[in-house]
Amino acid sequence: MSSWDEGYVSEIDYTYGYYLELNPHRIKLAFALAGLHPPEVKTAVELGFGQGMSVLLHGAASDISWYGNDFNPAQAAFARSLANEGGLKVDLTDESFAEFCSRDDLPEFDFIGLHGIWSWVNDANRQIIVDFIARKLRVGGVVYLSYNTMPGWGVFSSMRHLMSLFDARMSATGSDRLTRVADAMEFGRTLLDAQPNLAKQIPLVRDRFDFLMKQDRHYLAHELFNQDWHPFHFSQTASLLAPAKLGYACSAQLLDAVTSINLTESQRAQVDAQKDPLLRESVRDIMVNQTFRRDYWVKGLRRLTDFEHGAAIRALEIVLMAPPDAVGKKITGALGEAELDQTIYAPLVQALASFRPMSVADIAAAVPQVTFANVLQGLYILSSLAAIAVAVPATAESIASAQRMNMAICQRALTRADIGFLASPVTGGGIPTTRFQQIFLLARSEGETTPETWSHYAWNVLKAQNQHLVKDGKTVEGDADNLAQLLSMAREFARSRLPLYLAHQMMPA
């Protein structure tokens, strides 16, 4: 008898991550900049939602009707529980892909999202997914797909194979999964310390291993040690999706469009010389040694005319989703790290500093010293920094739904620190928060009105659980020092984060 998990790591929790590319409203920005007609999304589904944070936040923050499945019952149970606590109506199940995709009660979808699924399932499940897309994606609808990519994973695939083999053959009977991951990674370290020719001839192998060693063991279990692990060339994915009538639309990682930080002049010339889209993307992947793709695919690609393209870009409503002084001043592309020109980015951020949605036309008018071309490139980069998002009309229902979900997450912060986002009805998606910001919001909802009372509220929460703050790697001892540190955090929260959350109507004013 085959196991229900089909070789996928199911005995430990997946991370509580949120993935903004799964927000259907982001398509409006990506498609407008790429010169494509975006769909109107009313129904959406996430296949393999993990802990469910993306589907929950998107379901809470918009009027889109969301569905989702994840075959891990523990993860589905958590997602359902949080949905119930937040009074959220989403259709979430723990069905397998085969069960979920064969249901006859599902609607046609305008958006189908899969993050971290394509490379980690077997061929049979990939075929089920393609068949589901062919039957259930509405004409004009979009698929978001992320997956491990060749050639970037090619140099490390042999190391991954050996560590996975060690895990399968040498793990102690009864040892838990995280211990097995640690043992397999230690085995990999000893191999590389012996300086095999593989690592001598391809130094990137050691670099990749050292990067992975710094990652959370829960992430590594799901990333490296599933039974199925299949990096794909872009052209292979395109061929697999062709029966569903999908065509490549654009990258969901908008930074990919900024060639100056990703390609040298000679590399760009080679990419630009390829007129076939499939060949063009494949050549680009070679140039940047792509390891992970985030792509939008569409059933029925329609290009905008030049006039429509310009009008669509200028009409986009953009909103700032980070405090102005928290917006990054550096960006990392395939060519390395680059400083952002503050004669361009400082005025752009300042124009949006009130957290009010602004059209691109109005943003450009507010920064006459910045060329329109630089405004557009600025949007690419600020979006990649998760500093801006497309603004959507917030309705009474989406505001109430987002606030209920946010209150449920804040309640959870009393005892845990695993959810780092809240729902914004102004973006239809998630905005980063910390545990203590969530506790301060909870204190505020209970009538506490000042940073002083918020800090006392937070310290009472920690003290009851025998917890202390940590500063510079050292535990903060004593009531006075913990309160002083919390007061500093609360004042900074009142200055920078609370105005953002209130402007986004994430909590009652």
N, C-alpha and C positions, 0 to 999 in steps of 0.2 A: 504493500500500500504506500502510495506517495504521501509525503508530508504536506500539510496545508500551506506551509510557507515556501515550498518549492525551492529550497536552498537559500532563500533570502534571510538575512539576519533579522530575527524576530524576537529574540529573548531579551534584548536590551532596548531602552527607549531611544528613539531618534531625537535629534535636537529640536528645540522649540523655535526654529527659524521662521522668518517671514521673508518672502521673496516678492519684491515690488514688480517684477516683470509679469507676475500673475495677475496684476491689477489690469482689467480690460481697458480702463480709462487711459492707461499709459500708451495704448496703441494709437490714440489720437495724435500724440506728439510724434511717435516714431513714424507713423504713416504720413503725417503732414510733411515732416522734414524729408521723407523719402519720395514725396510726390505721388502718394497712393490714396485711393478712396478708403477711409476707415469704415468698419461696420458699425451699425447701431447695436449695441449689446444689451439684450434684455434677459437672456438665459445663458448660464455659464456652468461649466463643470470642471472640477479638478480631479484627475485620475491619480491615485496614490498620494493622498494629501499629508502623509506623515502624521505629525501631532495636530495638524489642522489649523495652524495659526493663520496661514494665508487665506484659506477659504472662510474662516470665521471672521477675520477682520474685513475682508471684502464683502462678505454677506451682511455684516453689521453696518458698514459705512455707506452702502448704496442701495438703490432700489432694484438691483439686478437679482434675479431669482437664481440661487446657487444650489448645485448638487455636488456630491463628492463621494469617493470611496477610498478606503484603505483596508487591505485585507488583514492587517494586524488588529485584532480585537481590542487590545489594550489601548492602542492609539485612537481607534474609533470611539472607544468608550470615553476617553479623556475629552475628545473633541465634542462629543454629544453632551457630556456633562457641562462643559464650559458654555456651550450653546444654550443649554437649558438655564444655567445660572444667569446668562445675559438676556434671556427671553428672545432668543434668535430663532427664526424659522428657516432652517436649511435642511436639505435632505442628505444626511450623512449615513453611510453604511459601512459594514466591515466585509462586504462581499468581495470575492475574487474578481479579477478583471473579466473572466469568463461569465460569472454570474451577473455582475453589474451591467456589462455591455450587452447582455442578451435580454435585459428587461424590456417589456413592451409598454411600460407606463412612462417612459422617459420622453421628454419633448425633443424637438430639434434644438440644437445649441448654436448660439452665435459665437461662442468662445469655448475652446477646450484647452486646458492647461495641463502640462506634465513637467514637473521639475524633478530632476534626479531620478527618472524612471527608465528612460529609453535604453541606457547603457547597462542597466542592472536587472533586466528581466530576460527570460529565454525567448527563443525565436517564436514559440507558439503564442506567448503573451504579446509579443510585438505584433504578430499577425492579427490577433484579436483587437488590439488597439487600432490598427490601420483599418480594419473592417468596421469598427465602431465609428471612426471618423468618417469613412465613406458613407455610412448610413445616416449618421446623426448630426453631422456638421451642416448647417444651413448654407446654401449658396451665398458666397460673400463672407462667410464666417472665417475666423482666424484660429489657428492652433499655435500655442506657445510651447516650444520644445527645447529643453536643455539637455546636454549630454556630453560625456567625455569624448574627446576628439583626437583623431590622428592628424598630423604626425606627432603632436606634442607628447602623447602618452607612449609612443612607440619605444623610446629609449628606456622607459622605466618598466615596461610590461614584463620583462624577464624577472626583475626583482620582485614585482608584485606576485608573479606566478610562484616563485620560490617561497616567499613568505606565506602565501596561501597554502602551498603544499605542506610546509612545516606545520601550519595550524591544523590541517586535516590529518596529518600522519603522526605528529609528535605531541599534541596537546594532552595533558594529563587528564585521565578519566575523571569527570565530575568537576573540573575546573570551570569557573564562570567565564563568560565571554570576554569581559574586559581584561581579565588575567591572560586569556589566550591571545588577545590583541597585543598586550604588552610583551608577552613571550615571543610572539612572531616578529614584532618590531625589533626586539633585542637580537633575535637571530639575524635579522637583516643588517643590524649594525655590526655584528661580528664579521659578517661576510665582507662588508665594505671596508672594515678596518684591516682586513687581510689584503687590501689593495688589488682586487681582481683586475684583469686587463680591461674588462667591460668599463669599470669606473675610471681607469687610467685613460682609456681612449675616448670616453664620453663623460667628462667631468659633471655634466648636467645630472647624471644619475645620482651622484652624492648630494648635489644641491637639492634635488627633488626630495630625496630621503630626509635630509636635515629639515626641510620645510615641513614634511609630513610628521616628523617626530614632535613638532611643536603643537600639533593639532590635538583637539579633544579626542579621547579614546572612543567615545560614542560615535563621533563622526568617522573615525578611521574604520571602525567595525563595519559601517554601512558603505563606506567609500571603497575599501580594498578587499574585504573578506567575504563578500557574498559569493555564492556558488557561480553566479553569472556576472561577468564583468567584460563588457564589450565596447571599447572605444571604436568609433566609426569615422571613416572619412566622410566629409560633407556629401560627396557624390553618392556614397552608399546610402546615406539617410534619404537623400532626394529620390533615389530609385525605389526605396522601400515605401515612401509616401506617395509615389506617383499613382498607384491604383486608387487612392482616395481623392485623386484630382487636385492635389495640393501643389502649389507653386511657391517658391521661395519669395518672401516679401522683403524682409530686411532684418538686420540684427536688432535684437531687443536691448543690446548693450550699446547705447548711443555713442559711447566713446569710440567705438570701432570706426565711426564715420570721420573722425578727426585724424586725417592721415599724417599730419605733421609730427605727432607723438607716437605713431605706430609704424610708419614706413619711411625708409630713406628715399631719396629722389629716384635712385635706380630701381628700388623695389616697387615704388609707386608706378613707375613707367611700365614695369612688367605686368602689374595688376591691371592698370588702365588699358593695356594693349589687348586684354582678353574681352571680347565682345559677348561671348557666351556666358550667361550668369553663373552656370554651374562651374565652368572652368575658371571663371574669375574668382569665385569664392575659394575654390580649391588651391589656386595659386597664392591667394592671400594667406590661407592657412599655413602654407609652406613658408612664406616670408616671415610670419610672426611666430612660427612654431606653435600653432594653436593647440591648447590642451582642453578647452571647455568652450562649447558654443551655447549661446542663448539666442534663439531664432524665432521669428514670427513667420508662419506659413499661412497662405490664404487659398480658399477654394474660389477661384475666379478673380484673379488679380486685375485690377483696373487702375490705370494711370490717370492722374490729373493732367489737364492741359496746363500750359504755362500760366495762363491767367488764373485758373482754378487753384493751382499750386500756391501762387503768391497770396491769393485771397485766403486760402485755408490756413496758411502759416500765420498771417496777420490777425486772423480771427481767434486763434487759440487763446484760451484763458490760462494764465500761469499763476501759481501761488508759491510763495516761499514756505518751505516745511522744516526750516531750522533757524535758530536765532542768527541774526546777521553776523555776529562775531564768532559763531561756531562753524561757518562755512569754510571748508578747506581752502587752502591757498596753494596746494600742490596737487598734481594729478600724475598717475603712473600709467604709461602706455607700454607698448611692446618695446619701445626704444629706451625705456627707463623713466625716471622721474623728471617732471618739468614744473617750474614755477609758473603760476598764473599771473598774467600781466594785470596788475591792480588798476592801471588806468582804464581797463576794460571792465574787470569783474567787480571792483568796488562800486562803481556807479550802478551796475546792473543789480547787485544785491541791495544797494540803498534804495533803488526805485521800488523794490518789492518789500522793503523793511516793515511796512505796516501790516503785512500778512493779508492784505486784501488781494483778491484775484485781479489780474490785469491782463488785457489782451497784449499780444506781441506788438501790435501796432502802437498801443499806448506806452509800452515799455520802451520801444525805439524812440518815440517822441520825447520821453522823459530823459533820455541819454543822447542828446544830439551830437555829443562829442565822440560817440561810438558808431562806427559804420554798421549798416544793417547786416552785412556779412559777418561781422564780429559779434553782433547780437545773437545771430543764429548759432554760431560756433559756441558762444557762451552758454546757450541753452543746452546744447549737446553735453557740454562739460559739467554744468551745474546739475543737470539731470543725472549724470553718471556719479556725481558726488552725493546723490540723494538729497540735494539742497532745494530742488524745485520739483513741482509736479503739475500735471494738468488739473485745473480746478473744474469741479462739476457742480451743477445746481444742487445744493443741499435742500432736501425736503423735510417737512416736519417729521415724517416717518423715519428717514435715514438719520436725522439728528437724534431722535429719541432712541433708536436702535443702537447707534454708536455709543451713546452715553450709558446705556444699560450694560453693554459689553465692557466698556471701560471700567465701570464700577465693579463688575465681576472680576476683572483682571487685577484691579487695585486691591480688592479683598484678598485675592490670592497672594499678593505681595506681602501680606502680614507674616506669612510663614515660608515663602519661597521667593527665589529671584530668577526664575527660569524664563519668564516672558518679558521681553524687552521692547514691546510695541503696544501702542494704543490705536484705536480706530479714529480716523478723521473723516467726517461726512463731507468735508470740503474737497478732499482728494479721492474719496472712495476707497482709501487704502490705509496702510499703517504708517505711524510716525514713531521713531525711536523714543523710548523712555527708560529710565533706570528704576530699580526697585524703590529707591528712596524718593524719587519723584512721584512714583505711584502712591507711596505712603503719605507724602505731603498732600497729594490730591485727596486721599481718603480722609485725612484730618480736616481738610478744608470742607469736605462734604458733610462732616459732622459738626460744623459750626466753628471750628478753629479758624481764626482770621489773620494771624500774624506769623512770620517766620519763627518767632520765639515759641509760640504755642505748637507750631508744627514740629519743631525740633524736640520739644518735650514729649509730644505724642509718639514720635518715632523712637525716642530713647526708651520709653515705656514698653514699646513693642519688642525691641531688642533685648532689654533687660529681663523681661519675663521669660525669654527663651535662652537666657545665659549667653547671649551673643554680644560681640563688641565690634566696633569699627576697626579697620586695618588701614594704617597710613604709612607709606614708604616701606611696606613689607613688614611692619611691626604692629602688633595688637595695641590698640589704644586702651589704656587702663583708667578706671575711675569714672564716676558720674560726670564730674566737671569737664574733663577732657573730651569725653564722648559727646556731651552736650555742646561744647564749643565747636567741635568739628561739625556736628549736625546743624548747628545754627548757621555756620558759614555756608553749608550746602543749601539750607533752606532760603537764605537771603539770595544766593545766586539763582535758585529756582524761581523765586518771586520776580527777580529782575529779568531773566532771559527766557525761561521755559513757560511759565504760567501765561504770559501774554500770547504766546504762540498757541497754546492749547485752547485758550478762551476764544481767540480769533477763529480757530478751526472748529469751534463749537463742540469740542470733544468732551467738555464737562459743562454743567450749568454755570452761568455767570455769577 
